[in-house]
Amino acid sequence: MRALLCKQFAPLDQLSVEQIDTPQATPGHVVIAVKAASLNFPDALMCQGLYQVKPPLPFVPGAEFAGVVYEVGEGVTHVKVGDRVIAQTGTGGFGEYALAPAMRVAPLPRPMSFADGAAFVMTYGTSFHALKDVAALQAGETILILGASGGVGTAAIQLAKLMGANVIAAASSDEKLALCKSLGADHLVNYSQENWRDTVNSIVGKKGVDVVYDAVGGAYSETALRSLGWRGRYLVVGFAAGDIPKIPLNLALLKERKILGVYWGDAVANNPKQHMANMHQLATWFGEGKLPIAITERVSLDGTVDALKRLSTRQAMGKIVVEI
């Protein structure tokens, strides 16, 4: 089969599409004929050895994908050959076939295409967990979303609006902000401009922001934290800018602000029932037409490396899907 192969932790240029052996089903696992896989920022980090998880080399990247069950291992009963499924496995998705633990495989909801299914679980699961479980976002509150045009950022815009919040979308270009506006953002802030905090303040006044959703980090974080009002909540989601900021803790003391980490993967492991309830709500909103998946680009397997490079340098917007 053809697959994108990472042979060493190195710059993304070192990735290559090659012929490798098709995986065989083992007990408790299924082999899936992959139809679509989505790109996520951790995919790019993992290939460079910059992620907190380092898979054994060589490996096929691609954390989440959708396809058709090709082979079922011993002990697997909840899916069968021919079923349409989604899988979230951490690796393996950027190939024609993928081996997946059965517990990481679920039926693809009937209204979803393979592309929608591939772009659904990680991005929307992460953002919904962040807003609902960690921040306890309430209707009428104001949320400032950094990196709002990226994968988790676009999902955060859509979900915050469904939860009744007032959304300030912050991104680095007018093109990115136009995407945010199309997804329902109430206010737009270009943080490539030096006075962007003044723009935020002109929107919220002395009350400040209730929640900050930060998937970017770097130089933007402290400014965003300073925009929080009394007992505002600051969500640490990721560091797409590359730099992990060092925040003066007196900023948390002032106004009794809360700095809250968001680690969706561990949250799923620690509370699977909550995760399943969240995914059920997300699937319901999708089925009702309230949560269209923000896919902005589709590429072939051969176009995956270039797409990963653009994702890692923050040139991409929304969700990019690899169609296989």
N, C-alpha and C positions, 0 to 999 in steps of 0.2 A: 504494500500500500504506500501512498505518498503521504508524507507528513513533514511539518516544520520541526527541525531537530536542533536542540541546544546541546552542543558537545562540551562546552566550557563556559564558565562565567566570564563573559567578555562583552564588549560593545555589540549592539544589536546587528551590526553589519556581519558578524560572524555566524548568524543564524542561516540555515539553508534548508530548502525543501529537498528531501531525499526519499529513496525507496527503502522502507524498512519492513520487517516482518509484521504481518497482521496479528494482533493479540488473540489469544485463546481464552475462552471463559474458564475461570477457576471457581471453586466453591465460594458461594456468597457474592459472586460478581456476575456482571453481564457485559457482553460486547455490543457496542452501539455503532451502527452505521451513521456517521455524523453527517447531518445535512447543513447545519449552521452553527457557528461558534462566535461568541462576542469577545471583543478586546476590552481588557480592564487594566488599569494602571499597574496593579501588582504583577501582571504578566511581564511587562517590560522590566520592572525591578528584579523579578525573579531570574530572568535570563542574564542579568548583569551581576548577579550575586549580591544585590542590594536589598533584598527582601528578608524579613525575619525567618522565613522558611526557605531552606535550600535543598531542593530535591536531589537525589542521587543522579549523577551524570552517566550517560546522556539521557535527556528526557524531552518529551514533546510538551511544549507549553500550551496554555489554553484552559482557563479555569472553569468555564461553563459553556455548555453546548446543548443542542437538541438534535434528535435524530430518531432512528427506528431500531428497535432491539433486533440484533442479528444473531446472537447466541446467548443462552442462559446457562449459568453454572448451577451446580448442585446446591439445593437448599433455597433457591430463589423462587418465590411463589407469587409475588404481588405484580410482576410483569411477565410477559411472554413474548416469544418471537413475533415480530410484526407490529408490536405496540409502538405508538408514537410517544416519546418520552423527553424529559429534560433532565440534565445531570449537572451537578456542581461538584467537581472533583479536585480542584486545585491545579491539576495539569492534565494533559492528554487530548484537549479539544481540537488542536490545530492539525488534525489528520483525518484520513478517510474513515478510520475506525478507531474506537477508543474503548479501553477497559475501565469499567467503573464499579466501585462497590455498590451492591444493591441498595444499601441504605441511603446512598446519595442520588438515587434515581427515582423520579416520580412521573406519573402520567402527564403528558402535555395537555393542558386544558383545551378542549375541542375548538373554541373560537380562535386559538392562537396559531399563527404560522410558525414554522421552524425558526425563522429569524426573530420573531417576537419572543418566542420561548427562550432562545439563546441569550437574549439581552435582558431578561426579566429578573432572575433570581438574585444575583449579587448586588446589582445596582439599586434596585427598588427595595430589596430586603435590607440592605445597609441603611439606606436613607429613612425607611419607615421605622426601623429599630432606633435610629438616632433621634428622630423627632418624637416618636410615641413613647418608647420605653426609657430612653435616657433623659431627654429634655422635658418630657411631659408637656409638649406644646399644646396650648389652648386656643380655641377660637377667639379671634380678636387680638391676639398678640402679634407683635412685629418680629420678623426673623430676617437677619442679614445673612445671605448665602455667599460665601467666597468661592470662586471657581464655579460660578453658577452655570456656565455653559458646558461643563464637562459631564461625564457620565452620571456620577452620583449627584452632581449639582443640578442637572436638569430634572432628575428624579425628585430631588428635594423640593424644587419649585412646584412641580405638579402635586406632590403629596401635601406640602404645606398649604396650598390653596384648597385641596380637598378637606383639610382639617380646619379650614376657616381662618387661616392666618393672613396677615398683611405681609407681602414678600418684597424685600429689597434684594435685587439680584446684582451682584458685583462681578465684573469680568474685565478683561484687559483690552477689548476692542469693540468698536461699534457693531461689527459683524456678529460677534459673540453675544452682545447685548440684544441684538435683534432676535436671535433665537430665543433668548430668555423671555423677551416680551411676547413672542408667539406662544409660549408655554404658559402664560398667565401671570408673569411677574408684574407687580403693581408699580414698582419704582426701579430705575436702572442707575447704576453707579459704575463709572469707568475708573478702576483703581490704578490705571497707568498714569493718571493725573495726580500731581502732588497734593492737591487740596481735596482729595476724595472724601476724607473724613468730614470736611465742611459740608459736602453734599449730603452725607448721611445725616448730619445734625440738622440740616435744613428740612429734612423729611420728618424726623422723630422729635425734634425740639429737646427740651430739658429732660423729658421722660426717659430718653434713651431707648436702645433696642432691648427687647426681651430675650432673644436667643441669637447667638452667632453660630453658624454652621461653617466650619473651616476645614476644607479639604485641600488647602493650598500651603499654609504655613509660611515660612520665610518672613520677609519684611512686613507683610500685611497683617500678621497676627496681632501684634501689640496694638496697632491702630484700631483694629476691629474690637479687641477686648476693651479698649478705652471707650468705645461707643455704647457699651452695655449700661443699662440703667440699674436701679435698685434690685438686688438679687437676680440679676440677669444670669443666664446660663450660656457658657461657652463650650461648644462641642469640638473636641479635637478629633477630626475624622481622618486626616492624612496630610502629606507633605509634598504635594505635586511640585512646589517650587524648588524642592531639593534640599532646602535648609530647614533643620529643626530649630525653631526659635527658642530663645531663653527669655522667659517671661518674668519680669519683676513681680514677686508675689504680693507686694503691697497693692497691686492693682486688683487682686482678689479680695484683699481685706477691705479696700474702699468699696462702699456700696454693697458689701457682702456678696460679691459675685462668686459664681461657682464655675470651676474648670472641670469639665467632664470628658473622660475618654470614651471613644466609641470603637469597639473591636467586635464587629459583627460575627466573625468566625467563632470566637470563643463564646459569644453570647448564645449562638445556636447550640454549641456543645453543652453549655451549662443549663440551658432552659429550652429543650427541643419543643415542648408543648407551646410555649409562647411563640417560638418561631413558626410552628405550623399554623397557629391562629393568625399570625401576621400575614403569612403567605395566603391563607384563605381569604382574608380581607382584601389583599392586593388583587387576587384572581377575581374576586367578586366585582371590584371596581373596574377591572379590565373588561369583564363580561358585560358590564352595564354601559360600556363605552365612555367611562369617566377617566380612564387612565391609558391613553394611547402611548405606546412605547416610542421614545424619542430616538429612533434610528435615523441617523443623518447620512450614513455612507455604507455601501456594501462593496466588498472586495473579494477577489479570488484568493485561493491558498497562496498563489505566487505573489500576490500583492500584500501579504500579511506583514512582512518585514518592514516595508515602507510605511504601512499604517501604524505599526508599533513605534517606529521612530517619530512619527508626527505626534502620536499620543504622548510619548515620553518627553517631548519638547513643548507640550501644551499648545500645539497647533491644531489639534483635532477638536471637534465639538460633538456633544451628544454621544450616541453609541455607534461604534463601528462594528459591523457584522461581517464575518468571513463566511461566504457561501461555498459549500463543498459539494 
